[in-house]
Structure formats: C-alpha cells, structure tokens
Amino acid sequence: MSHAVGHYLVLAEYFPREGRAEQVISLLRELAEASRSESGNLGYRFHQDLERPDRILIEERYTDAAAFQAHRDSEHFQRIGVGCIIPLLADRVITAYVGPA
C-alpha cells in the first residue's frame, strides 16, 4: 500500500571534534534561522545531548525531497554547513524519512 507523502524528515547526528561543540551550536543557530525561511522548509530544530554534549541531533522537515535538495544547494547551507560546520565535526550521520499526508 502506498501513502501520499506529507513531509520529508531528515535527522542528522553531528559529533563535533573535541572542544568544538559550542562553536557548532552557534553556527547551527545561524543556519537554522536561514533554513527556516526556505519556501519548502516546514521546521528546523536542533538539540544537544544532555549526557553527551558532543552529540547534536538536528531535526529538519521539508515538503518533499526536492525541497531538502534545494536546502543543501542553498548559499547559506554551502557557506555555513559545508564551509564552517562540517570541518568542525569528527563524524555525522544523516537519515531521511517520509511521513504520511
């Protein structure tokens, strides 16, 4: 049985290099603000693990996969995400899901 897609959810786990978590959090604030203004964005939140502050969960919702790709192609993601945040990470895991309409 197929279901109409109501949203596209991306969960990203970021693992900053030692001593870089606060810098990553600061950059994520800037990235989140810019991302929320994208036409296909339904929500962008991030959370720092209470027990492991070097683990950050990012929760992004988009109208569809194309909207997420537009986000990844955006100037702000390329500048902040690719140019500034990713070099500060030891690892990252990204998983995408679709939700029903």
Buried (B, 14 or more C-beta within 10 A) or exposed (E): EEEEEBBBBBEBBBBBBEEBBEBBBEBBEBBBEBBEEBEBBBEBEBEBEEEEEBBBBBEBBBBBBEBBEBBEEBEBBEEBBEEBBEEBBEEBEEEEEEEEE
